[in-house]
């Protein structure tokens, strides 16, 4: 029996699938793309821009008045928004540009609460190359296509597989030092550490139990807003290293309930060693 999607999730998935059609065509002819450089190791292609515009148009048509926070286009809409879309039209751009089929569209939807804070109400991470639609709604659970997701149940660190994002040239020096300390502390203790180059998919894979945990410092909201909800709705934890809201500083630690405090401690050790 097909799952019944909420109106918000229906709108999100339809927008992502429409943008994905053009992205898949571009991916098949990746050598023809016009690419400009935003900064060291951080590329933007015409594919990013077209996908973001398509998603924005679809979401604005379906929900006029909602605000936007987008990787390429920045913030749009009222500062006093009640609902806000958080969009990464192409997470894993470098993979995309190198013909590696590990990239995704990420869309999150934030809701303003009466106390002035906000929560993530819906999240969706779609990998068109593998036809995997990861999605979650607060209080409803997390799914890939129509299958319910659960974080892994591994409890032994020597069996754990973690994911991370290796800092590149544009990353702050302190974050690079913190990463090196955390990596050095964990490597001798775990089964493996992976760097696949798409934070949104890393978080989706934690939700699916493929990874036991993920950490990265200095992420942007569009990198993790949707994935954070996926992990939480799959029974895991997604916080900053202190257990707070990662939207404050962009430091993300996500894992199953057993691995989360261990991974947080390792990341905090790295931050302390870097002088932060």
FENWO-V521891 format. One record per backbone hydrogen bond with DSSP energy under -0.5 kcal/mol. NH is the residue of the N-H (numbers start at 1). CO is the residue of the C=O. If there is no record, write none. Layout:
[[NH	CO] [NH	CO]]
This chain:
[[5	3] [10	6] [11	7] [12	8] [13	9] [14	10] [15	11] [16	12] [17	13] [18	14] [19	15] [20	16] [21	17] [22	18] [23	19] [24	20] [25	21] [26	22] [27	23] [28	24] [29	25] [29	26] [30	27] [32	29] [33	30] [35	33] [36	44] [38	36] [38	42] [39	42] [42	39] [44	36] [46	34] [49	45] [50	46] [51	47] [52	48] [53	49] [54	50] [55	51] [56	52] [57	53] [58	54] [59	55] [60	56] [61	57] [62	58] [63	59] [66	63] [67	83] [68	76] [69	85] [70	74] [71	87] [74	70] [76	68] [81	78] [84	110] [85	67] [86	108] [87	69] [87	85] [88	106] [91	104] [93	90] [96	92] [97	93] [98	94] [98	95] [99	96] [100	95] [101	99] [102	100] [104	91] [105	126] [106	88] [107	124] [108	86] [109	122] [110	84] [111	119] [112	82] [113	117] [116	113] [119	111] [121	109] [121	119] [122	109] [123	136] [124	107] [125	134] [126	105] [127	125] [127	132] [128	126] [130	127] [131	127] [132	127] [133	131] [134	125] [134	132] [135	143] [136	123] [137	141] [138	121] [140	137] [141	137] [142	233] [143	135] [144	147] [145	133] [146	144] [147	144] [149	142] [151	234] [157	155] [159	156] [160	157] [162	160] [162	192] [163	213] [164	194] [165	215] [166	164] [170	40] [171	168] [176	172] [177	173] [178	174] [179	175] [180	176] [181	177] [182	178] [183	179] [184	180] [185	181] [186	182] [187	183] [188	184] [189	186] [190	186] [191	157] [191	160] [192	160] [194	162] [202	198] [203	199] [204	200] [205	201] [206	202] [207	203] [208	204] [209	206] [210	205] [211	205] [212	161] [213	161] [214	254] [215	163] [216	252] [219	250] [223	220] [224	220] [224	221] [225	221] [228	224] [229	225] [230	226] [231	227] [232	228] [233	229] [234	230] [235	232] [236	231] [237	255] [239	253] [240	244] [243	240] [246	244] [248	245] [250	246] [252	216] [252	250] [253	239] [254	214] [255	237] [256	212] [260	256] [261	257] [262	258] [263	259] [264	260] [265	261] [266	262] [267	263] [268	264] [269	265] [270	266] [271	267] [272	268] [273	269] [274	270] [275	272] [276	271]]
